[in-house]
């Protein structure tokens, strides 16, 4: 996984290579965003979700975290992650 900041994420699982771009979000604090990203990915991976769902959940988790002034967002709950997944536009591009 390579984070491109506001330009999204490039990720591969050895079979798929994807670039996911998301709508702009206001960043208040970047501290903890990488940890939130990893936690979101692992959450979906442990649930045996597909690769793209794992990456999208990771992005949603990071989005929640950067919108908070705290190191760990006070809104870091699965319901809020699902809300972000349903409301923040994410464009997925398959790469060669």
N, C-alpha and C positions, 0 to 999 in steps of 0.2 A: 504494500500500500504506500502510495506517495501522496501526501497532502499538498495541495496547491493553494491552500488558503481560500480566498474568496473565489478562486477559479475552480474549486471542487476537489475531486479525488480521482486518482488513477489507481486501479487495483487489478490484480490477477490472482487466480487460484491455480494457475498452471494449465487450465483448460480455457477459461474465459479471460479476456482483457477488456476492462471497461473504464470509461471516463464518465463520472457522474458530476454534473454541475447542478448547483442549487440556486434558488432565488437569494438575493442579497438579504442579509440579516445584520442588524446593528450589533457590533461587538463592544462589550463593556470590559471584558477581562479574558485574556487567552489562557490564563493559568488553569490547568486541569482539563483543558479541551482534549488533549491527546489521551489522557486517562479515560475520560468519558467516551471518546471514540472507541477505544479498545473494549471497554465494558459493554457498550452497545453491540459491537460485533460479536463478542463472546456470548452475550445473552441469546442472540438469534442462532448462533452456531450450535450452542448446547441444545437448543430446541429443534435442531436438525433442519433449519430453514435453508433455502437456497442461497447461493453466494450473493446475488444482487440484493436480496432482502437483508442479509447480514451487513452489507456495506451501507445500505440506506438507513438502517437502524443506527449504525455507527455515526453517520453524518447527523442524524436527528439528535442523537445524544450530545454530540459536540455542539450543535446549534443551541440546544438548551443551556449548555454550560457557558458558552461565550456571552450569552445574553444576561448573565448574572454577575454581580460584583464579587460573589463568593467563589472560593476555589472549587467547591462542589455546590452546584445550583440547588437552591431550596425547592426547585420544581422538578428535580430528577426522580420522576416516578414513571412507571410504564405507561400510565394513562396520558401523561404529557408527551412522552415519546411518540405514542400512537397519534396524538393530536398533531404533532409536527409532521409526522409521516403523511397525514391526511390533508394538511393545509399548505405545506411548503413545497413549491414546485421543484421537482428534480428531473433533470434531463439525462437520460442514459444513452451513451454512445458506445457501441461495440468497436473495439480496436482490433487491428490485424494481429 
